[in-house]
Structures are given as structure tokens and as C-alpha cells.
Amino acid sequence: MKDEQTKLPEGELFDVILEDVETGIRPRKVKAVEKKSSERGGGWQFASVAGQVGFDIALPMVLGLVGGVKLDERWGTRPKATLLLFGLGCVISCASLIRIVRDALNSR
């Protein structure tokens, strides 16, 4: 066996520290541990996603209701435009929610 000391670079992690000359085992690098909180953005990212979900769900439905009421007043078709535009707002909200969930699942 050799009495030589191999200097290891600082900051690198190894899962085998000793070198065995007879078997040829040498140190190998281990993946560095990443910080989870800085990668995901912490609580602010979750607050942002919650705000985005609320905004993307409520806005199309509210705009559909307001626009439908205005069109019904103008055309004299009391509930038809309101129901049609509200339904369209619900469909847009569902599509937006599906997109947000897919993005969240793909980012993991």
C-alpha cells in the first residue's frame, strides 16, 4: 500500500473516501445537494399560484356575466346572452385551470 495522501478538492462530496489499491476502489463524486426552498421560490410562489388560479377562474366568468347583461339590455334577449357568455366563461376558466395544473405537475 502506498502512504501517499491525495488531496481532495474542497466542497465536493464523495461516497467512498479511502482508496484501496488492491481492489482499485477510488473516490467517486456524489451529486451535490440542491436547496429546495430557493429552487421553488418558497411560500411566495405558492401564493402567486393561488392568486393566479383565483384570477383565472373568476375573471372569465365575471366578464361573461357583465358582458351578457349588457348585450341582453341592448338586444332585448333577457337571459340568453348572459347564460351563453357565462357558460363560455366557465369553459375558459376550466381550460385555464387545466393549464395551471399541468404546468405545476410538469415543474416537479
TIVO-2410 file (N, C-alpha, C; in nm, 3 decimals):
# residues 108
REC num residu      c1      c2      c3 atome chaine
REC   1      M   0.083  -0.118   0.000     N      A
REC   1      M   0.000   0.000   0.000    CA      A
REC   1      M   0.087   0.123   0.000     C      A
REC   2      K   0.036   0.225  -0.061     N      A
REC   2      K   0.111   0.350  -0.069    CA      A
REC   2      K   0.073   0.439   0.048     C      A
REC   3      D   0.169   0.518   0.093     N      A
REC   3      D   0.142   0.612   0.201    CA      A
REC   3      D   0.116   0.752   0.147     C      A
REC   4      E   0.084   0.762   0.019     N      A
REC   4      E   0.060   0.893  -0.041    CA      A
REC   4      E  -0.078   0.941  -0.001     C      A
REC   5      Q  -0.087   1.071   0.022     N      A
REC   5      Q  -0.216   1.130   0.053    CA      A
REC   5      Q  -0.263   1.208  -0.069     C      A
REC   6      T  -0.380   1.179  -0.112     N      A
REC   6      T  -0.437   1.251  -0.225    CA      A
REC   6      T  -0.521   1.364  -0.169     C      A
REC   7      K  -0.494   1.484  -0.219     N      A
REC   7      K  -0.569   1.599  -0.172    CA      A
REC   7      K  -0.701   1.606  -0.248     C      A
REC   8      L  -0.811   1.611  -0.175     N      A
REC   8      L  -0.943   1.620  -0.236    CA      A
REC   8      L  -0.984   1.766  -0.247     C      A
REC   9      P  -1.048   1.802  -0.357     N      A
REC   9      P  -1.096   1.940  -0.370    CA      A
REC   9      P  -1.201   1.971  -0.264     C      A
REC  10      E  -1.196   2.090  -0.210     N      A
REC  10      E  -1.292   2.130  -0.107    CA      A
REC  10      E  -1.428   2.154  -0.170     C      A
REC  11      G  -1.532   2.121  -0.096     N      A
REC  11      G  -1.668   2.147  -0.142    CA      A
REC  11      G  -1.726   2.033  -0.225     C      A
REC  12      E  -1.648   1.932  -0.260     N      A
REC  12      E  -1.701   1.819  -0.336    CA      A
REC  12      E  -1.728   1.703  -0.241     C      A
REC  13      L  -1.836   1.634  -0.264     N      A
REC  13      L  -1.874   1.522  -0.179    CA      A
REC  13      L  -1.836   1.390  -0.246     C      A
REC  14      F  -1.787   1.297  -0.167     N      A
REC  14      F  -1.751   1.165  -0.217    CA      A
REC  14      F  -1.819   1.061  -0.131     C      A
REC  15      D  -1.862   0.951  -0.194     N      A
REC  15      D  -1.925   0.847  -0.114    CA      A
REC  15      D  -1.824   0.742  -0.068     C      A
REC  16      V  -1.709   0.732  -0.130     N      A
REC  16      V  -1.600   0.646  -0.085    CA      A
REC  16      V  -1.479   0.734  -0.066     C      A
REC  17      I  -1.427   0.740   0.054     N      A
REC  17      I  -1.319   0.834   0.083    CA      A
REC  17      I  -1.182   0.767   0.068     C      A
REC  18      L  -1.169   0.644   0.110     N      A
REC  18      L  -1.039   0.577   0.107    CA      A
REC  18      L  -1.018   0.507  -0.027     C      A
REC  19      E  -0.893   0.508  -0.072     N      A
REC  19      E  -0.860   0.440  -0.196    CA      A
REC  19      E  -0.795   0.307  -0.161     C      A
REC  20      D  -0.847   0.202  -0.217     N      A
REC  20      D  -0.792   0.069  -0.193    CA      A
REC  20      D  -0.717   0.027  -0.319     C      A
REC  21      V  -0.585   0.018  -0.306     N      A
REC  21      V  -0.501  -0.011  -0.421    CA      A
REC  21      V  -0.524  -0.154  -0.471     C      A
REC  22      E  -0.549  -0.247  -0.382     N      A
REC  22      E  -0.565  -0.387  -0.420    CA      A
REC  22      E  -0.691  -0.410  -0.503     C      A
REC  23      T  -0.801  -0.349  -0.463     N      A
REC  23      T  -0.926  -0.370  -0.535    CA      A
REC  23      T  -0.953  -0.261  -0.638     C      A
REC  24      G  -0.881  -0.152  -0.632     N      A
REC  24      G  -0.897  -0.045  -0.730    CA      A
REC  24      G  -1.014   0.047  -0.703     C      A
REC  25      I  -1.063   0.048  -0.579     N      A
REC  25      I  -1.175   0.137  -0.545    CA      A
REC  25      I  -1.120   0.278  -0.527     C      A
REC  26      R  -1.178   0.371  -0.597     N      A
REC  26      R  -1.136   0.510  -0.588    CA      A
REC  26      R  -1.255   0.597  -0.551     C      A
REC  27      P  -1.230   0.715  -0.501     N      A
REC  27      P  -1.342   0.804  -0.467    CA      A
REC  27      P  -1.423   0.841  -0.590     C      A
REC  28      R  -1.552   0.850  -0.574     N      A
REC  28      R  -1.636   0.897  -0.684    CA      A
REC  28      R  -1.726   1.007  -0.634     C      A
REC  29      K  -1.762   1.093  -0.724     N      A
REC  29      K  -1.841   1.211  -0.687    CA      A
REC  29      K  -1.987   1.173  -0.665     C      A
REC  30      V  -2.047   1.243  -0.572     N      A
REC  30      V  -2.190   1.229  -0.544    CA      A
REC  30      V  -2.254   1.360  -0.586     C      A
REC  31      K  -2.376   1.353  -0.635     N      A
REC  31      K  -2.447   1.474  -0.673    CA      A
REC  31      K  -2.457   1.571  -0.557     C      A
REC  32      A  -2.433   1.696  -0.586     N      A
REC  32      A  -2.444   1.798  -0.482    CA      A
REC  32      A  -2.590   1.814  -0.441     C      A
REC  33      V  -2.612   1.841  -0.316     N      A
REC  33      V  -2.746   1.860  -0.263    CA      A
REC  33      V  -2.791   2.002  -0.299     C      A
REC  34      E  -2.909   2.010  -0.361     N      A
REC  34      E  -2.961   2.140  -0.402    CA      A
REC  34      E  -3.057   2.192  -0.297     C      A
REC  35      K  -3.062   2.322  -0.283     N      A
REC  35      K  -3.156   2.383  -0.190    CA      A
REC  35      K  -3.294   2.381  -0.251     C      A
REC  36      K  -3.389   2.326  -0.177     N      A
REC  36      K  -3.525   2.316  -0.228    CA      A
REC  36      K  -3.598   2.449  -0.220     C      A
REC  37      S  -3.579   2.523  -0.115     N      A
REC  37      S  -3.656   2.646  -0.097    CA      A
REC  37      S  -3.620   2.751  -0.201     C      A
REC  38      S  -3.493   2.762  -0.236     N      A
REC  38      S  -3.455   2.863  -0.335    CA      A
REC  38      S  -3.497   2.820  -0.474     C      A
REC  39      E  -3.502   2.689  -0.499     N      A
REC  39      E  -3.540   2.640  -0.630    CA      A
REC  39      E  -3.688   2.663  -0.657     C      A
REC  40      R  -3.770   2.641  -0.557     N      A
REC  40      R  -3.914   2.653  -0.575    CA      A
REC  40      R  -3.966   2.792  -0.544     C      A
REC  41      G  -3.890   2.875  -0.482     N      A
REC  41      G  -3.933   3.010  -0.454    CA      A
REC  41      G  -4.001   3.026  -0.319     C      A
REC  42      G  -4.012   2.920  -0.241     N      A
REC  42      G  -4.069   2.931  -0.109    CA      A
REC  42      G  -4.218   2.957  -0.112     C      A
REC  43      G  -4.266   3.024  -0.008     N      A
REC  43      G  -4.409   3.050   0.006    CA      A
REC  43      G  -4.465   3.149  -0.092     C      A
REC  44      W  -4.380   3.238  -0.141     N      A
REC  44      W  -4.430   3.339  -0.235    CA      A
REC  44      W  -4.475   3.277  -0.366     C      A
REC  45      Q  -4.409   3.171  -0.409     N      A
REC  45      Q  -4.450   3.106  -0.533    CA      A
REC  45      Q  -4.587   3.041  -0.516     C      A
REC  46      F  -4.611   2.981  -0.400     N      A
REC  46      F  -4.742   2.919  -0.375    CA      A
REC  46      F  -4.852   3.025  -0.368     C      A
REC  47      A  -4.820   3.140  -0.308     N      A
REC  47      A  -4.917   3.249  -0.303    CA      A
REC  47      A  -4.945   3.301  -0.444     C      A
REC  48      S  -4.843   3.306  -0.526     N      A
REC  48      S  -4.859   3.351  -0.663    CA      A
REC  48      S  -4.949   3.256  -0.742     C      A
REC  49      V  -4.928   3.126  -0.725     N      A
REC  49      V  -5.010   3.028  -0.796    CA      A
REC  49      V  -5.154   3.035  -0.748     C      A
REC  50      A  -5.174   3.053  -0.618     N      A
REC  50      A  -5.310   3.063  -0.565    CA      A
REC  50      A  -5.381   3.187  -0.620     C      A
REC  51      G  -5.309   3.298  -0.627     N      A
REC  51      G  -5.368   3.419  -0.686    CA      A
REC  51      G  -5.398   3.403  -0.833     C      A
REC  52      Q  -5.310   3.334  -0.903     N      A
REC  52      Q  -5.331   3.311  -1.046    CA      A
REC  52      Q  -5.453   3.223  -1.070     C      A
REC  53      V  -5.468   3.121  -0.988     N      A
REC  53      V  -5.584   3.031  -1.002    CA      A
REC  53      V  -5.713   3.108  -0.977     C      A
REC  54      G  -5.717   3.187  -0.871     N      A
REC  54      G  -5.837   3.265  -0.841    CA      A
REC  54      G  -5.870   3.364  -0.951     C      A
REC  55      F  -5.766   3.431  -1.001     N      A
REC  55      F  -5.786   3.530  -1.107    CA      A
REC  55      F  -5.832   3.463  -1.236     C      A
REC  56      D  -5.769   3.351  -1.272     N      A
REC  56      D  -5.803   3.283  -1.398    CA      A
REC  56      D  -5.939   3.217  -1.394     C      A
REC  57      I  -5.989   3.185  -1.276     N      A
REC  57      I  -6.122   3.125  -1.267    CA      A
REC  57      I  -6.230   3.233  -1.262     C      A
REC  58      A  -6.210   3.336  -1.182     N      A
REC  58      A  -6.315   3.436  -1.160    CA      A
REC  58      A  -6.331   3.533  -1.277     C      A
REC  59      L  -6.221   3.577  -1.334     N      A
REC  59      L  -6.229   3.683  -1.436    CA      A
REC  59      L  -6.312   3.645  -1.558     C      A
REC  60      P  -6.292   3.530  -1.623     N      A
REC  60      P  -6.375   3.499  -1.740    CA      A
REC  60      P  -6.525   3.488  -1.707     C      A
REC  61      M  -6.557   3.433  -1.589     N      A
REC  61      M  -6.698   3.420  -1.555    CA      A
REC  61      M  -6.761   3.556  -1.527     C      A
REC  62      V  -6.690   3.642  -1.455     N      A
REC  62      V  -6.744   3.775  -1.425    CA      A
REC  62      V  -6.758   3.857  -1.553     C      A
REC  63      L  -6.657   3.851  -1.639     N      A
REC  63      L  -6.668   3.924  -1.767    CA      A
REC  63      L  -6.782   3.870  -1.852     C      A
REC  64      G  -6.804   3.737  -1.849     N      A
REC  64      G  -6.917   3.679  -1.922    CA      A
REC  64      G  -7.051   3.728  -1.868     C      A
REC  65      L  -7.063   3.736  -1.735     N      A
REC  65      L  -7.189   3.786  -1.677    CA      A
REC  65      L  -7.214   3.932  -1.711     C      A
REC  66      V  -7.111   4.014  -1.692     N      A
REC  66      V  -7.127   4.158  -1.718    CA      A
REC  66      V  -7.155   4.184  -1.866     C      A
REC  67      G  -7.076   4.119  -1.951     N      A
REC  67      G  -7.097   4.137  -2.095    CA      A
REC  67      G  -7.232   4.084  -2.140     C      A
REC  68      G  -7.275   3.971  -2.082     N      A
REC  68      G  -7.405   3.914  -2.119    CA      A
REC  68      G  -7.521   4.003  -2.077     C      A
REC  69      V  -7.512   4.062  -1.957     N      A
REC  69      V  -7.618   4.153  -1.912    CA      A
REC  69      V  -7.626   4.275  -2.003     C      A
REC  70      K  -7.510   4.331  -2.039     N      A
REC  70      K  -7.508   4.449  -2.128    CA      A
REC  70      K  -7.567   4.415  -2.264     C      A
REC  71      L  -7.531   4.299  -2.320     N      A
REC  71      L  -7.587   4.261  -2.450    CA      A
REC  71      L  -7.736   4.230  -2.442     C      A
REC  72      D  -7.779   4.170  -2.332     N      A
REC  72      D  -7.922   4.144  -2.316    CA      A
REC  72      D  -8.002   4.273  -2.308     C      A
REC  73      E  -7.948   4.374  -2.240     N      A
REC  73      E  -8.016   4.504  -2.232    CA      A
REC  73      E  -8.026   4.568  -2.370     C      A
REC  74      R  -7.920   4.556  -2.447     N      A
REC  74      R  -7.918   4.619  -2.579    CA      A
REC  74      R  -8.007   4.546  -2.677     C      A
REC  75      W  -8.004   4.413  -2.679     N      A
REC  75      W  -8.078   4.335  -2.779    CA      A
REC  75      W  -8.216   4.293  -2.732     C      A
REC  76      G  -8.246   4.303  -2.602     N      A
REC  76      G  -8.376   4.262  -2.550    CA      A
REC  76      G  -8.392   4.111  -2.540     C      A
REC  77      T  -8.287   4.038  -2.528     N      A
REC  77      T  -8.292   3.892  -2.514    CA      A
REC  77      T  -8.251   3.855  -2.372     C      A
REC  78      R  -8.336   3.883  -2.278     N      A
REC  78      R  -8.306   3.882  -2.135    CA      A
REC  78      R  -8.205   3.775  -2.088     C      A
REC  79      P  -8.234   3.647  -2.083     N      A
REC  79      P  -8.132   3.561  -2.021    CA      A
REC  79      P  -8.036   3.492  -2.121     C      A
REC  80      K  -8.062   3.503  -2.250     N      A
REC  80      K  -7.988   3.420  -2.346    CA      A
REC  80      K  -7.840   3.457  -2.355     C      A
REC  81      A  -7.808   3.583  -2.377     N      A
REC  81      A  -7.667   3.624  -2.392    CA      A
REC  81      A  -7.592   3.608  -2.260     C      A
REC  82      T  -7.660   3.635  -2.150     N      A
REC  82      T  -7.596   3.621  -2.019    CA      A
REC  82      T  -7.557   3.476  -1.995     C      A
REC  83      L  -7.650   3.384  -2.018     N      A
REC  83      L  -7.620   3.243  -1.998    CA      A
REC  83      L  -7.513   3.193  -2.095     C      A
REC  84      L  -7.522   3.237  -2.219     N      A
REC  84      L  -7.424   3.194  -2.319    CA      A
REC  84      L  -7.282   3.242  -2.282     C      A
REC  85      L  -7.269   3.369  -2.249     N      A
REC  85      L  -7.136   3.421  -2.216    CA      A
REC  85      L  -7.085   3.370  -2.081     C      A
REC  86      F  -7.175   3.346  -1.987     N      A
REC  86      F  -7.132   3.288  -1.860    CA      A
REC  86      F  -7.082   3.145  -1.882     C      A
REC  87      G  -7.152   3.069  -1.964     N      A
REC  87      G  -7.107   2.933  -1.997    CA      A
REC  87      G  -6.972   2.934  -2.068     C      A
REC  88      L  -6.954   3.029  -2.159     N      A
REC  88      L  -6.825   3.043  -2.227    CA      A
REC  88      L  -6.715   3.079  -2.126     C      A
REC  89      G  -6.747   3.165  -2.031     N      A
REC  89      G  -6.651   3.199  -1.926    CA      A
REC  89      G  -6.614   3.079  -1.841     C      A
REC  90      C  -6.711   2.992  -1.812     N      A
REC  90      C  -6.684   2.869  -1.736    CA      A
REC  90      C  -6.592   2.776  -1.813     C      A
REC  91      V  -6.613   2.763  -1.943     N      A
REC  91      V  -6.527   2.678  -2.025    CA      A
REC  91      V  -6.385   2.732  -2.028     C      A
REC  92      I  -6.371   2.863  -2.043     N      A
REC  92      I  -6.238   2.925  -2.044    CA      A
REC  92      I  -6.171   2.908  -1.908     C      A
REC  93      S  -6.247   2.921  -1.801     N      A
REC  93      S  -6.192   2.901  -1.666    CA      A
REC  93      S  -6.141   2.759  -1.646     C      A
REC  94      C  -6.218   2.662  -1.692     N      A
REC  94      C  -6.176   2.522  -1.678    CA      A
REC  94      C  -6.049   2.494  -1.760     C      A
REC  95      A  -6.042   2.548  -1.881     N      A
REC  95      A  -5.924   2.528  -1.964    CA      A
REC  95      A  -5.801   2.593  -1.899     C      A
REC  96      S  -5.820   2.709  -1.841     N      A
REC  96      S  -5.710   2.777  -1.773    CA      A
REC  96      S  -5.664   2.700  -1.650     C      A
REC  97      L  -5.758   2.645  -1.575     N      A
REC  97      L  -5.725   2.566  -1.457    CA      A
REC  97      L  -5.648   2.439  -1.496     C      A
REC  98      I  -5.688   2.374  -1.604     N      A
REC  98      I  -5.617   2.256  -1.652    CA      A
REC  98      I  -5.474   2.292  -1.691     C      A
REC  99      R  -5.456   2.406  -1.757     N      A
REC  99      R  -5.322   2.451  -1.797    CA      A
REC  99      R  -5.234   2.476  -1.674     C      A
REC 100      I  -5.289   2.539  -1.572     N      A
REC 100      I  -5.213   2.568  -1.450    CA      A
REC 100      I  -5.172   2.439  -1.379     C      A
REC 101      V  -5.263   2.342  -1.371     N      A
REC 101      V  -5.232   2.215  -1.306    CA      A
REC 101      V  -5.125   2.140  -1.384     C      A
REC 102      R  -5.134   2.138  -1.517     N      A
REC 102      R  -5.032   2.072  -1.599    CA      A
REC 102      R  -4.895   2.137  -1.579     C      A
REC 103      D  -4.891   2.270  -1.577     N      A
REC 103      D  -4.764   2.339  -1.556    CA      A
REC 103      D  -4.705   2.307  -1.419     C      A
REC 104      A  -4.791   2.299  -1.318     N      A
REC 104      A  -4.744   2.269  -1.183    CA      A
REC 104      A  -4.691   2.126  -1.174     C      A
REC 105      L  -4.758   2.032  -1.239     N      A
REC 105      L  -4.713   1.894  -1.235    CA      A
REC 105      L  -4.586   1.874  -1.317     C      A
REC 106      N  -4.570   1.946  -1.426     N      A
REC 106      N  -4.451   1.933  -1.510    CA      A
REC 106      N  -4.329   1.997  -1.445     C      A
REC 107      S  -4.350   2.093  -1.359     N      A
REC 107      S  -4.236   2.160  -1.296    CA      A
REC 107      S  -4.176   2.076  -1.183     C      A
REC 108      R  -4.244   1.975  -1.138     N      A
REC 108      R  -4.193   1.888  -1.031    CA      A
REC 108      R  -4.102   1.790  -1.086     C      A
***
